[in-house]
Amino acid sequence: MREAAMDQGTRGELISRLAEAIRSVTTAHPLRVAIDGPPAAGKTTLADELAVVLREQNRDVIRATIDDFLFPRAQRYRRGQYSAEGCYFDAHDHAALCWVLLDPLGPGGDRKFQHAVYDRDTDTPSSPPATTAPADAVLLFDGVFLLRPELIDRWDLRIFVSVPFDKTVDRARDRGTALAGSTADTAEIERSWRNRYIPSQRLYFATARPTEHADVIVYNDRLQRPTLEVRPHSSIHRM
């Protein structure tokens, strides 16, 4: 069994190596890349940075996020605002995600996709016009719980952004303070993290074992000096 390939460098070097990893994966349809990890791990930032680099290399990039595939609030909080089980089982419309995005971009798909089914600002369904992706496009999809059994086979490349859970609380608290400047808001953020988000991640790890399925793990606790691990089972070429 091969040992994992570990690499550390500056953030720019990490993004370049991830872009190289994406280029090394060949499919006959758009490449579907999952960027998974706990809340506040840095998934969206990483996906956005990757998109910039890939577009500079003249690759057509589709950016999408799990937040645009939420169920309405009444459904996703039906077990209670702080329910970890509700966060894991009730929050996201995985069937719609496969139907309108992942399957059309996958093997045998017609490449006509929608990037969203939900508008978080209005808490209502959304139905943007369908778009046809080029065959060599890359979907960069960030979100939580992406390597669960319902979705695991829909990804062509699986990236997991790993950060200790306590550090995600600190990041979420700092982000909330910067946006709202209210100690009440940050107290609510911490309560949500401690009671809902972290327990739901523990449930995810116990049932789905996401890091065992990842092709690449990005240890993102040091934002400017992350560590990259290519898993032994991955088909990605050594970088």
Buried (B, 14 or more C-beta within 10 A) or exposed (E): EEEBBEBEBEBEBBBBBBBBBBBBBEBEBBBBBBBBBBBBBBBBBBBEBBBEBBEEEEBBBBBBBBBBBBBBEEEBBEBEBBBBEBBBBBBBBBEBBBBBBBBBBBEEBEBEBBBBBBBEEEEEEBEEEEEEBEEBBBBBBBBBBBBBEBBBEBBBBBBBBBBEBEBBBBBBBEEBBEEEEEEEBBEBBBEBBBBBBBBBBEBBBEEBEBBEBBBBBBBBBEEEBBBBBBBEEBEBEEB
